[in-house]
Amino acid sequence: MARGLSGAHPGHNPWLDLLRALAITLVLLRHGYRASLLEFGLEPGAAGAAMLNGWVGVDLFLVLSGYLIGRQLARGLAESPSFDWPGYLLRRGLRIVPAYVAVLVLVVLGAFPLYTVSQEALGFRVFYHLLFLQDYLPADLNVVFWSLGVEEKFYMIAPLLIALCLRAGTPRAGLMVLGLVFLASPLLRAVTLAGSPLPLDYEIFFRGFRSPFHACLEPLAAGVAIALAERAGVLRRLAPRGLAFLAAGTLILLVWLASHEFLARIGSFDVVLQPVLIALVCAAMTLGAVLARAVPMPLAPVARGIATLSYALYLVHFPLIPLAMALAKGSEHPLAGFWIVFLGLSVLAAIALHLAVERPFLLYRDRLGAAAAAPASPGNQPR
């Protein structure tokens, strides 16, 4: 069931919460620092490079999504001969759509002070955002919406993909299918890149090689592969090394992020191979978190609280940047003031969105799931 900001159900994995918390922190740092860079003319060092590269937090989110959806679907498809498409889509819709539509409406209505949206072809732009096509068409209402277009398409094909893997004959054959899906994105990016002048402009890179669903298959496939490997039992012997995988992957990622700004000059490596390496590092971290499930984690309630708010934080933080910048300009230390106001406003807005919109729909989803499961056992008939 949906819990409060720090509650968890039995069997919950706090290490996955830690990765969600890291992912949303990276995204917040990316957008906050980029705004600070433009406003205050900072000279980014190692810490600045790490923050500018915080967009890889989305890749970590996608690996986690691939794992969680893969785990859920693999269990359901293996236990039932028929797949409940309407129920599955309803559950995913109740998880993602209400908070997304709420923020979309608020953005269009101008409810975020100083955050402006062009009125040109606004109806058409809202329409394709409601169809989750903003990974292929411009995500120009709220830039973070692009990844939701990717997620929704993954939800649509995930049951078919996982059913194919389960029916491939052996776990190894299923993982080979996922390997082909994993390789599809770099191959498609390489073909699309052929003949393009380098280095690429960022906008061209983002629209053609970063945001489209077909360009984001590596992290999703990697997450599903972890879920299927776990179900097949091939991860048991690696369990003692869970924290080592997690620590090594996290250290590699953070050192790499601080090494240089990835997209300062966008060449063929950045387009074709860099996303592959990012997906593999994020997959190693997720694998470590999965293997470490039974290991107690310090400050688990804190990680759980941030993870619970991560989706709402992702949706609301970007439109709050102009207001935070304006409020901080009059302070004695405007840069520090910006970060305090930006993070504070983001957390408060996320809590409001979670409590007012996200949590009620999650509770409703859980009630529907409980009602659907109850008839399976005579002892669980509703009273």
C-alpha positions in Angstrom: 0.0 0.0 0.0 1.0 3.6 -0.3 2.6 4.8 2.9 3.5 8.1 4.4 6.7 10.0 3.7 8.8 7.6 5.6 6.7 4.4 6.1 7.6 1.2 4.3 5.9 -2.2 3.9 7.5 -5.5 5.0 10.2 -6.7 2.6 10.8 -3.2 1.3 14.3 -2.6 0.0 15.8 0.6 1.5 18.8 0.5 -0.8 16.6 1.1 -3.8 15.2 4.1 -2.0 18.8 5.4 -1.6 19.3 5.2 -5.3 16.0 7.0 -6.0 17.1 9.7 -3.6 20.5 10.0 -5.3 18.8 10.1 -8.7 16.5 13.0 -7.8 19.3 14.8 -6.1 21.4 14.7 -9.2 18.5 16.1 -11.3 17.9 18.9 -8.9 21.6 19.8 -8.8 21.8 19.8 -12.6 19.0 22.3 -13.1 19.8 24.4 -10.1 23.5 24.7 -11.0 22.8 25.4 -14.6 20.5 28.2 -13.7 23.2 29.5 -11.2 25.8 29.3 -13.9 23.8 31.4 -16.3 22.8 34.0 -13.6 26.1 34.3 -11.7 28.7 33.4 -14.3 30.3 30.7 -12.2 33.5 28.9 -13.2 32.6 25.2 -12.8 35.3 23.0 -11.2 35.0 19.3 -10.4 31.9 19.9 -8.2 30.3 22.1 -10.8 31.0 19.5 -13.5 29.4 16.8 -11.3 26.3 19.0 -10.9 26.1 19.8 -14.6 26.2 16.1 -15.4 23.4 15.4 -12.9 21.1 14.6 -15.9 22.4 11.1 -15.5 20.0 10.8 -12.6 17.3 10.2 -15.2 19.2 7.2 -16.5 19.3 5.9 -12.9 15.6 6.4 -12.6 15.1 4.4 -15.9 17.2 1.5 -14.7 15.1 1.4 -11.4 11.9 1.6 -13.4 13.0 -1.3 -15.7 13.9 -3.4 -12.6 10.7 -2.7 -10.7 8.3 -3.1 -13.6 10.2 -6.1 -14.8 10.0 -7.8 -11.4 6.3 -7.1 -11.1 5.4 -8.3 -14.6 7.7 -11.4 -14.5 5.9 -12.5 -11.4 2.5 -11.8 -12.7 3.1 -13.3 -16.2 4.6 -16.5 -14.7 1.7 -17.0 -12.3 -1.2 -16.4 -14.6 -1.9 -17.7 -18.1 -3.7 -14.5 -19.1 -2.5 -11.0 -18.7 -4.8 -8.3 -17.3 -4.0 -5.5 -19.7 -6.8 -3.1 -18.4 -5.8 -3.6 -14.8 -2.1 -3.2 -15.5 -2.6 0.0 -17.5 -5.0 1.4 -14.8 -2.4 0.7 -12.1 0.4 2.4 -14.1 -1.9 5.3 -15.0 -2.9 5.9 -11.4 0.8 5.9 -10.4 2.0 8.4 -13.1 -0.8 10.4 -14.7 -2.6 12.3 -11.9 0.4 14.2 -10.6 1.7 14.7 -14.1 -1.6 16.2 -15.3 -1.9 18.3 -12.2 1.5 19.9 -12.8 0.8 20.2 -16.5 -2.4 22.2 -15.8 -0.7 24.4 -13.2 2.1 25.2 -15.7 -0.4 26.1 -18.5 -2.4 28.2 -16.1 0.6 30.1 -15.0 0.4 29.0 -11.4 4.3 29.0 -11.1 5.2 32.6 -10.5 7.6 34.1 -13.1 7.7 30.8 -15.1 6.3 31.6 -18.5 5.1 29.3 -21.3 4.7 30.5 -24.9 1.1 30.7 -26.0 1.9 29.7 -29.6 0.0 26.6 -30.6 -0.6 26.0 -26.9 -3.6 23.7 -27.5 -1.6 21.4 -29.8 1.3 21.3 -27.4 -0.9 20.4 -24.5 -2.6 17.8 -26.6 0.6 15.9 -27.5 1.7 16.2 -23.9 -1.5 14.4 -22.8 -0.6 11.7 -25.3 2.9 11.4 -23.9 4.6 12.3 -27.2 6.9 14.9 -25.7 9.9 12.6 -26.0 9.6 13.0 -29.8 8.0 16.5 -30.0 9.3 19.4 -28.0 8.9 19.1 -24.2 8.5 22.9 -24.0 5.9 23.2 -21.2 8.2 21.7 -18.6 11.4 20.2 -19.9 11.4 17.3 -17.4 8.2 16.0 -19.0 10.3 14.4 -21.8 11.2 11.3 -19.7 7.5 10.6 -18.9 7.0 10.1 -22.6 9.8 7.4 -22.5 8.3 5.8 -19.3 4.8 5.5 -20.7 6.0 3.9 -23.9 8.0 1.4 -21.8 4.9 0.6 -19.8 3.1 -0.2 -23.0 5.7 -2.6 -24.5 7.1 -4.1 -21.2 4.5 -6.9 -20.9 5.1 -8.0 -24.4 8.9 -7.8 -24.0 8.9 -9.7 -20.7 6.5 -12.3 -22.0 8.9 -12.9 -24.9 11.8 -13.3 -22.5 10.0 -15.7 -20.3 9.0 -17.8 -23.3 12.4 -17.8 -24.8 13.1 -21.2 -23.4 15.9 -20.6 -20.8 16.9 -17.6 -18.6 20.0 -17.2 -20.8 17.9 -17.0 -24.0 15.7 -14.4 -22.3 18.7 -12.3 -21.3 20.0 -12.5 -24.9 16.7 -11.0 -26.0 17.2 -8.1 -23.6 20.8 -7.8 -24.8 19.5 -7.2 -28.3 17.1 -4.6 -27.0 20.0 -3.0 -25.1 22.1 -2.8 -28.3 19.3 -1.4 -30.4 19.7 2.2 -29.0 23.4 2.7 -29.7 23.0 1.2 -33.2 20.0 3.5 -33.9 21.9 6.5 -32.6 25.0 5.5 -34.7 22.9 5.2 -37.9 21.2 8.5 -37.2 24.5 10.2 -36.5 26.1 9.1 -39.7 26.8 12.1 -41.9 25.9 14.7 -39.2 28.4 17.5 -38.6 30.2 17.3 -35.3 30.3 18.5 -32.6 26.5 18.5 -32.3 24.5 21.4 -31.0 22.9 20.6 -27.7 19.3 21.1 -28.9 19.9 18.8 -31.9 21.5 16.2 -29.6 18.6 16.4 -27.1 15.8 16.1 -29.6 17.4 13.5 -31.8 19.6 11.4 -29.5 18.6 11.9 -25.9 14.9 12.3 -25.4 13.3 9.9 -28.0 12.1 6.5 -26.5 14.2 4.5 -29.0 17.3 6.3 -27.8 16.7 5.3 -24.1 16.5 1.5 -24.3 19.8 0.7 -22.5 18.8 1.6 -19.0 15.3 0.1 -19.3 16.6 -3.2 -20.7 19.4 -3.3 -18.1 16.8 -2.9 -15.3 14.6 -5.7 -16.7 17.6 -7.9 -17.1 18.3 -7.6 -13.4 14.7 -8.5 -12.5 14.7 -11.6 -14.7 18.1 -12.7 -13.5 16.9 -12.3 -9.9 13.8 -14.4 -10.7 15.8 -17.1 -12.3 18.0 -17.4 -9.2 21.2 -16.6 -10.9 22.0 -13.7 -8.6 22.0 -15.7 -5.3 25.7 -16.4 -5.4 26.5 -12.7 -5.8 24.5 -11.7 -2.7 27.5 -11.3 -0.4 29.0 -8.8 -2.9 25.9 -6.6 -3.0 27.3 -3.6 -1.1 30.6 -3.9 -3.0 28.7 -3.6 -6.3 26.7 -0.7 -5.0 29.7 1.1 -3.5 31.9 0.6 -6.5 29.3 1.7 -9.0 28.4 4.8 -7.0 32.1 5.7 -6.6 32.8 5.2 -10.3 29.7 7.3 -11.2 30.6 10.2 -8.9 34.2 10.3 -9.9 33.2 10.2 -13.6 30.7 12.9 -13.2 33.3 15.2 -11.6 35.9 14.5 -14.3 34.5 16.9 -16.9 31.3 18.3 -18.3 30.0 15.5 -20.5 28.1 17.6 -23.0 30.4 20.6 -23.3 31.4 19.3 -26.7 29.1 16.6 -28.1 31.0 14.2 -30.3 30.3 10.6 -31.5 31.4 9.1 -28.2 28.9 11.2 -26.3 26.1 10.2 -28.7 26.8 6.5 -29.2 28.9 5.0 -26.4 28.5 7.3 -23.4 24.9 6.3 -22.8 25.9 2.7 -22.8 28.5 3.2 -20.1 26.1 5.3 -18.0 23.5 2.5 -18.2 26.0 -0.1 -17.2 27.2 1.9 -14.2 23.7 2.6 -13.1 22.8 -1.1 -13.6 25.8 -2.1 -11.4 24.5 0.2 -8.7 20.9 -1.2 -9.0 22.2 -4.7 -8.9 24.1 -4.0 -5.8 21.0 -2.5 -4.2 19.0 -5.6 -5.1 21.6 -7.9 -3.7 21.9 -5.9 -0.5 18.1 -6.1 0.2 18.6 -7.9 3.6 21.4 -5.7 4.8 20.3 -3.0 7.3 20.8 0.6 6.0 21.5 3.5 8.2 19.1 6.5 7.9 16.6 4.3 5.9 13.6 6.5 6.9 15.4 9.5 5.4 16.1 7.8 2.1 12.5 6.5 2.1 11.1 10.0 2.6 13.1 11.5 -0.2 12.3 8.5 -2.5 8.6 8.9 -1.7 8.8 12.5 -2.8 11.1 11.9 -5.8 8.4 11.8 -8.5 6.7 15.0 -7.2 10.1 16.7 -6.8 10.9 15.8 -10.4 7.7 17.3 -11.7 7.7 20.6 -9.7 11.3 21.7 -9.3 12.1 23.1 -12.7 9.2 25.7 -12.9 10.2 27.0 -9.5 13.7 28.1 -10.6 12.7 31.6 -11.8 10.8 32.4 -8.6 13.7 31.1 -6.4 16.2 33.2 -8.4 14.1 36.3 -8.0 13.6 35.8 -4.3 17.3 35.2 -3.7 18.5 38.3 -5.7 17.8 40.6 -2.9 19.6 38.6 -0.2 23.1 39.3 1.1 24.4 36.1 -0.4 22.3 35.5 -3.6 23.9 32.3 -4.7 23.5 30.6 -1.3 20.1 32.2 -1.0 19.0 30.7 -4.4 19.9 27.2 -3.3 18.1 27.5 0.0 15.0 29.0 -1.6 15.1 26.6 -4.6 15.4 23.5 -2.6 13.0 24.7 0.1 10.3 25.6 -2.4 10.8 22.4 -4.3 10.4 20.2 -1.2 7.3 22.2 0.0 5.7 22.0 -3.4 6.5 18.3 -3.7 4.9 17.6 -0.3 1.8 19.5 -1.3 1.6 17.6 -4.7 2.2 14.3 -3.0 -0.4 14.7 -0.3 -3.0 16.4 -2.4 -2.8 14.4 -5.6 -0.3 11.6 -5.8 -1.0 9.8 -2.5 -4.8 9.7 -2.8 -4.6 8.1 -6.2 -2.0 5.6 -4.9 -4.3 4.6 -2.1 -7.1 4.2 -4.6 -4.9 2.0 -6.7 -4.0 -0.1 -3.7 -7.7 -0.6 -2.8 -8.4 -1.7 -6.4 -5.5 -4.2 -6.2 -6.7 -5.5 -2.9 -10.2 -5.9 -4.2 -9.0 -7.8 -7.3 -6.9 -10.1 -5.2 -9.4 -10.9 -2.5 -11.6 -13.4 -4.4 -8.6 -15.6 -5.0 -8.9 -17.0 -1.5 -12.1 -17.9 0.4 -10.6 -16.6 3.6 -10.1 -13.2 2.0 -13.6 -12.5 1.0 -14.6 -8.9 1.7 -16.6 -8.5 4.8 
